[in-house]
Amino acid sequence: MNEWFSYVDLAVLIGYLAITTWIGHKMSGKQSTISDFFGGGKSLPWWAVSGSIIATEISGVTFIGVPGGVLAAQGNFTYMLWGIGSIMGMAAARKNGPC
């Protein structure tokens, strides 16, 4: 390992991946086709789909990119402004209704 990533970090990472995989397996439904899998059986409300898209966009950037960026900037959390702006934008869009 190195000074920034220890065996404890590796254990947490492996544990996180194992738990999220297990939860996904347990919560998955029995789709009959690939179309059912990607379309959710056409039974999901619009707000659930929108929330999922936003969460996917934010989580991928946040959980992978931000820690490395903060480390590279020696602890500078300037990137947090993007997150605050994103939340403010979502709140404004919600207040003003759909686009």
Buried (B, 14 or more C-beta within 10 A) or exposed (E): EEEEEEEEEEEEEEEEEEEEEEEEEEEEEEEEEEEBEEEBEEEEEEEEEEEEEEEEEBEEBBEEEBEEBBEEEEEEEEBEEEBEEBEEEBEEEEEEEEE
